[in-house]
Amino acid sequence: MKTIYKNGAVYTGKLPLVEAFAVEDGKFVFAGSSAEADALAAAGDKVVDLGGKFVCSGFNDSHMHLLNYGSSLLKAQLAAHTESLEDMLACLDTFQKEHPRKDGAWLMGRGWNQDYFTDVDRMPNRYDLDRVSTEVPICATRACGHCLVVNSKALELLGITADTPQPEGGEIGMENGEPDGRFFDNAMEPVYDSIPVPSKEEIKDMIRSACKALNSYGVTSSQSDDYCVYRAVPWQTVNEAYKELEDSGELTVRVYEQSNFTDLESLKGFVEAGNVTGIGTDRFKIGPLKMLGDGALGARTAFLSRPYADDPSTCGIPVFTQETMDEMIGYANAHGMQAAVHTIGDACLDRVLSAYEKALAENPREDHRHGIVHCQITRADQLEKIAKMHLHVYAQSIFLDYDNHIVEERVGKELASTSYSWKTLMNNGVSVSNGTDCPVELPDALACMQCAVTRTTLRDHVGPYLPDQKFTVQEALDSYTIRSAEASFEENVKGQIAEGMMADFVVLGQNPFEVDESTIKDIPVCRTYLAGELVYEA
């Protein structure tokens, strides 16, 4: 029995739009005119009138952190309270009063950004958080996820003192010879390791919450980095949580696991247990080895080839040595695994490209689809090399909403003039997908697409930054559907409304091809379907 949808404006992955499509057994079986759909109808088929609404393939966020997003939904939502330090502290205080901590539980928050503070021109420190509590350990993570701040009680529990050695690939903040409560990149791991570990059932609850929220944004697929959220939780437990939710019919987002490991022995154990790219089901499968190459631009931890223009004392932080990166990427490549490396600074990109070149020289592969996650601060020579090596690029156009304010002052005019150049990469034949890096940003696919099309910020319309890098509306939609499917070797099974493809689709309240480009973010998501089944309705 089929369900026939007609009288719509349907983007199949090609133009012009068509009017109708049909779904049977979780797959698209037809796309064409309403007249053709009427002729296709048989006894018992269900017919749905779309009433002129726009329909496209379900959105596929090609890089995010689904479990971390579910976890963040249980924390103080600092992103909505980051206009001032006082506002941030008030949010933590209110959250603590509404959710009293018990049995040594930490007060957690995420989403602050000191660049938005109007009352101080600095990051928060331990003494600021002490104003909220000196008895309850507090941890507040910056929006980017590459920096956090704790209070004095947390430092006491952690045993961090002026004599604590600085870790490789990270930094413990110091002021006047004493720890100031700030932790950057690898230095954050001992903090997270000290926080009580959730059970598998709690992890499942986080995944359920995240999936429900993603569906409300029209997202039906997520390429998700989950193993690094709770390092004390074995990857086996995370996989079991996903598979149990799939078996119970509760996994309403398809997940391609960007498998995050930080050392070769752990990666070997994972692969030797039978985990390589593509293993799994159409609801949960293993994706690439995921590595974190450097930090973030906002925290000045992205690894640049020259000192920061607004802080010449630093070039940022490389998380791995070249040797470690070479051996891990080399091992993955030799054992049939795709690789995807978080790469924001151009010096980090040099290391990643070198590692890919070395791995592919040792073990050539025709269709490896190794990738660069973020690919933000770039030089012209690097853009050419990415195209030549046939790498995939996981862009986050939504980052322009914040980075438009800071990129030139952080890296200088010269580097800024060749950065965030995803259209140049596309024009050179590179497959460029899109996503939000949620919970760094909300998983708002339409807002992300607006940034891709306008190259301006969402609220104050700063920009456009490098307007020649604007995507067309079609390119923006494709970056969230077809190109994202290419990132996971799934372009033949999803990403388009075409016969034989998975029937994952979203019904929108307006046609993005017809609205003003500055209002794409305001288009309502009316309904979201996974395998032809309704998973969200406004």
MOWOFEN-V163601 format. One line per field, one symbol per residue. burial: 1 if it has 9 or more other C-alpha atoms within 8 Angstrom, else 0. A space follows every 10 residues. Layout:
# MOWOFEN-V163601
burial=???
This chain:
# MOWOFEN-V163601
burial=0111111111 1110001111 1111011111 1111001000 1000100001 0011111111 1111111111 1110111110 1111101111 1110110000 1000111111 1111001000 0001111111 0111011111 1111011111 1111100101 0000001011 1111000011 1111111110 1110000001 0011111111 1101111111 1111111001 1010001100 1110110000 1111111111 1001011001 1000111010 0011111111 1111111011 1111001110 0000111111 0001111111 1111001111 1111111111 1111110111 0000000011 1111111110 0110111000 1111111111 1011011111 1100110110 1111110001 1111111111 1011111111 1111111100 0001000011 1010011111 1111111101 1001111110 1111111111 1100101011 1010111111 11011100
